[in-house]
């Protein structure tokens, strides 16, 4: 057997994505690479007619790469990744030969969203179209994702293919940040999230997607599978992504990633024999490695990491608001719901209400309060639909499957509570939490292996 045949081919993809992280420093190359990725994905879906869930896999890649291409100025327009995922999944639905019933629940959900447009109160000369699209592009994409995935039978192997497609762009992202960020000695750290250590882009979005990356690699490590083809590489990438998430000083993405990993691990190990042994083993290893990384990061940031997670400012004085201003925005949206309980204040009107009430204009950070404030009682009905439907589906599936589904719904729920629907990721994750996970392909693979 030749030496090259002993090398897992996935390691070449690792090298390719490391190189891509460097090349994306050039905005022209970044735009070219995104168009190549979009074209290859779309053509693959067309030629295969979505026979093996190509639409899902390429959508997962776009989801994993969305923030990377935003920060490297590789998009033709800001919302292009959302439109790309929409096109991929819609094309897959149209072309696939297998029958898939679309639940009327999510058609009703999209129609309910549309009602809020009639009550929009957006002042001149602001664009009604721009403000409505900004607030509804994510929720409408969620509706399409849910229509595509609802009760769709997807094997565990396909789940890990999805996580692999989502995980590879994270390699390019941490490489891009490494090349983009100057020496830490030249950075002034404070008691807030740091745009410089986030590759010159919004720390909230960077940390959010890196938290997803942590989960992708953790899922492979915990289940004994290999994302890159080599376990040691997966572990090294997991902890490096953890470190890069930490040093953004943005808390939402890291906390969401850790909570999701813990919930997934609990379900997964409880479904296995000797679950306590496995839990203690991985917990001990994680603590053994994570503490030095935390200590190093705290030292590099002059203690600001500790201040950030203990809600203190740069001088070490405890802040009044642990949410970095999000509570004030939340309460302003609840006020809109109280004053307009039936239909809300209208889609896209929230930030202009805040300009009037609070003296500054800022988009919503919480999709739950935005739905209530801008859609009123209809928004409450929408929330109930979004929560009840996947929970009923999850309760009918076996314990191990609930680990995957719980992870997906947690990423949706935790993300929309601190970052609204700015990314395609929460819409895609919500769709995934409505699937039916099968194990038939795993059984066939074992049978073929034993026959060989």
N, C-alpha and C positions, 0 to 999 in steps of 0.2 A: 504494500500500500504506500502510495507516494506521500510525501510530507504535506503537500497542499491539501490532500484529501482528508487529512487529520484535522485540519483547521476548519472550524465552523464558518460557513460563508457569511453568517451574520456579522462576524467581526469586521468584514470589509465594509459593511454598512456603517459600523461605528466610525471607522476611519473616514468614510465619505462624509458623514455628518459633522465630524470634527473639522474637516476641511471646509465644509459649507459654512460653519460658524465663522471662520476667518473671512471667507469670500463675501459674506453678507455685510461686511463693513463698508462695502461699496454699494450705495443705493441703486445704481444702475444694474449691477449684477443681482442684487436682491430682487428687484422687480422681474428680471429675466427668469430667475430660479422659481419664483412663485408662479409665473405664467407657465413654465415648463411643468411644474407639479400639477397645476390645475388641468392642463391639457392632457397629460399622461393619465391622470385620474379619470377625467371625463371620457377619454377614448377607451380606456380599459372597461369602464362600465358599459359603453356602447357595444364593444366587440364581444364581451362575455355575456351581455344581457343580464348582468347581475346574478349569474348562476351561483356564485360562491360568496355572496354578500360583499362584492367589490365596492358598492356604494357606501356601505357602512365603514369599510376599512379605509377608504380614501377620505371619507368625512372625518374619521378619527385622526388621520394625519393632519388635515387642515386644522382641526381643533387643537392639536398639540403644537402646531406651528403658528397659530394666529398671532399671539403676542410677539413672537420672534420676528415675523414679517412686519408687524406694526412698528416695532422699535427700530428695525433696520430700514424703514421707509420703502418697503418692498411691495406695498399695496397700491393699486390704481385708485382706490378710495377706501375710507376707513372701515366700512361695513362689508367689504368684499368677501372676507372669510364666511360671514353668515350667509351671504348669497351663494357662495360656493357650496356650502353644506346643503343648502336648500336645493340647488340644482342637482347635486349628486343624488340625494335621496329621492327627489321627485322623479328624476330620470330612471333610477333603479326601480321605483314603483311601477312606472309606465312600461318598462321593457321586460321585467322578469316574467318568466313563464309560470312559475308557481302561483297559486291563488292565495291572496292575502286579503282577509276581510278588514275593512277600515271601520273603526268604532265611530258611531255618530256622536259620541260624547265629545270628541275633540273637534269635530266640525262645529258643534254647538259652542264649544269653548272659543273658537276663532270668531264666530258670529257675535258672541257676547263682547269680545274685545272691541269689535267695530262700533258698538253703540256709543262708547265713550268719545268717539271722534266728533259726534254731533254736538257735544257740549264743550268742546275745546274753546278756550278764551285766550287766544294768543295775540298780544298787542302788535299793532303796526309799528315798524316795518318788518317784524320778525316773520320768517317763513313758516306757515302752518304745516306745509308738507314736510319740511326738514324736522321740525319738532315732533310731529306725529310719528314719522318713520323712526327717529332715534329711539322713541319710547316703545314702539310696537314691533320693531324688527326682531328683537329677541323673543318676545312672547309668541309671535306668529311662527317663528322658526321652531319653537318648542311644540306648537301645535302640529306642525308637519312631522317632526321627529316622533311625536307620540303616535300619530296616525301610521307612520312607517313601522314602528317597533311594537305597538300594542298586540300582545299575545303572539308575536312572531317567535317561532321556535328556533333558538340559536344554541349551538353546542358550546360546551366549555372550551373546546379547542378554538372555536371562533372568538369567544370572549377574550382569550389570551392573544389572538391575532390582532384584535381591536386595540388591546392595551399595548401591544408591541408597536403598532402603527402610531399610536399616540405618544409612546415613549421615546422613539428615535429622534424626533425634533428637539426633545429636551437636551440631547447631547449637543446639538448645534447651538442651542440657546445658552447653555453654560459656557460653551467655548466662545461665543460672541461676547458675552459679558466679561469673560476673562481678558480678552484682547481689548475690549472697549474701556474697561475700568482702569484708571491710573493707579499709581502706588498708593496704598492706604495711608502712608505718611502725609500725602498731599490732600487728604480728604478731611474736612471738618465735620465731625459727627455731632448730632444733637439728639434731643429727646423725641424726635419724630422720624418717620420713615425717610429713607435716603434715596434720592433720585440718581445720584452718581453711582452708587454701588449696585443700582438696578439697571446698569447699562445705559443710563441717560434717558430712561423712560419711566412711566408711572410705576412706582413700587407696588401699589395695590394689585395691578394686573399682573406684573411680573411674579410676585409672590404667589398669587392665586394659581397661575398655571404651573409654577414650579411645585406647588403643593400637590397638584395632580400628577406631576412627574414622580414625586416621592411615592405616591400610591402605586403607580404603574410598576415601578421597580420592586417595591415591597411585596406586591402580589405575586410576582415571579419568585422572589426569594423565599417567601413563606410557604409556597406550595411546592418548592423544589424544582421549579421550571427555570429556564434560562432565556432571558430576553435577548441578550447579546450573543448567546452561545457559550458564554463562560460565566460561571457563578461568581468568581472573584471580581470580574469586571462589573457585573450587576451590583454587587455590594459596594464597590468603590464609587460607582456612579450615584448610587442611592445616597451615600453619606456626603458626596460632594454637592449634590443637588440640595440636600438638607443644609449644608453650610452656606450655599449661595442664597437660599431662602432666608436663613437667619440674618445674614448681613445686609439684606434690604431693609431691615428693621420694620418691615410691614408684617403685622401679626395675623391678619385674617387668613391668608393662604396657608401659612405654617400650621396654625391651629386646626383649620379644616382638614389638612392633610394628615395630621397626627390622629385626630379623632376618627377619621375614616379608616385609617390603617388599624387602629385598635379595635374598632367594631368589626371590621372584616376578619381580623385575626381571631377574635373571640368566637365568631360564628364558625370559622373554618376549623379551628382546633377542637371545639366542642363536638364537631361532627366526626372526629377521629378518635382512635383509641389512644390511651396515654396522653390525653389532651393537656393535662397539667404539666407533664414533663416538657412537652413542646413549648408551652407558654412560658415556663420559667427559663428555658434555654434561650429563646429568642429575646426575652425581656432582659436577661443578664447581658447578652451580647450587645444589645442596643444601648443599654445604659453605659456599658464599658467603653463604647466608642463615642456616644453622643456627649458625655460629660467633657472629655478633652476638647471636642469641637466647640461646645458651648463656651468653655473657659477661654479658648484661643480667640474666639470671635468677640467675647466680652473685653479681652485685653486689647485687641486691634481697634475696637470702637471706643476705647478709653472709658469703658464702663457704661456706655450709652445703651448697649443691648439690655443690660439689667434694668436700667432706668425705664426703658421702653416697655418691658414686660411687667414692671412693677408700677406702671402708670405715673412716672415721675418725669419732670422736665430736665433740661440740661444741667440745672443747678441742684438737682436732687430733691426738689420740692414736689410733693404729690399734686397731680392735676385734679381739677374738679370734675372733669368729664373723661371717663375712660374710653369713650367711643370716638375721640378726635372730631367732635362736632356732629356726629351722626345722630345722636339722640335729639338734638335740636331740630334737625331736618325731619326726623321721624315724627316728632310731636307736631310739627307744622303740617305734615301730611294727615295725621290723625285729626287735627283741627279742621282740615278741609273736608274730611269724612263726616265729622260731627255737624258741620254747618251745611253740608250738601249730602245727606245720607242716602238718597235714592240713586242718583246718577253721578255723584262726585263733581269735581270741578272741571272735568274734561281732560282728555289725553294731551300731554305736553304742557299743561297749564301750571304744573306744580312749581317749576323754577321761577316763574314770573310772580306767583303768589308769594314765594319766599323773598323775592326782591322787594315786594311791597311790605311784607310783615317783618322781615328780619334785616332788610337793608343790603342784602347781597343775593346774587343769582348763582345757584348751584343745582346741578342735576341730582336726582334721587340716588341714594346709595342702597336703598332697601326696596326690593320689588314688592314685598308684602304690604308695606305702608303706602307705596305708590299706587298699587291696585285699589286699596281702600280709598285713598285721597282723590284719585283721578277717575275712578270708576264707581265709587260708592257701594251700594248693596250688591250691585252686579259684580264688583271686584271681590266681595266676600264670597259670593256664589262660585266664582272662578277658582278662588283659593280652595274651597271645599272640594270641588271637582278634582283639582290637581293633587290633593292629599289623599282623598278617599280611594280613587281608582287604583293607583299603584299599591296601596296598602292591602287592598282586597286581593290583588293578584299575588303579592308576596306571601301572604298567609297560606296560600294553597300549595306552596312549593316546599321542597325539603330543606332541612337546616343549612346544609352547605350552600345551596343556591341563594338562600336569604343573605348570606355574607356578601355575595357579589351585588345583589339588588340593593341591599342596605347601603353599600358603599356608593352606588350610583345616586340614590335619592339623597344621601347626606351631602354629596358634593353639590347637587342642585340646591338644596335647602340652605346650607351654610353659606354658599357663594352669593346667593341672591339677597342674603341678609347683610352683606357688607359691600357688595360690588354690583348689586342689581343684575341687569341682564346685558351688561356691556360686552360680554364675550359670547361666542357661540357655545362654549363648553357647558354651561348649566342647562341649556336647551337640549343638547346632545345627551348629557348624563341623565336628564329626566326621561328622555325617550328610552334609554337603556334599562331604566328601572321598571319598565312595563313589559319586558320580554318574558318568555317562558324558556328556562334553561334546560337543555337536554344533555344526556350523557351517552347517546347512542354512538356517536363517532368515536368517543374514547374507547367504548367496548369493542367496536370493529377494529380499531388500531391494535388493541391488545390481542385480539383473536388472530389477526394477520401476522403479528410478531411471533406468536406461539407456533403458528403453522410453519413459519420460515425456520 
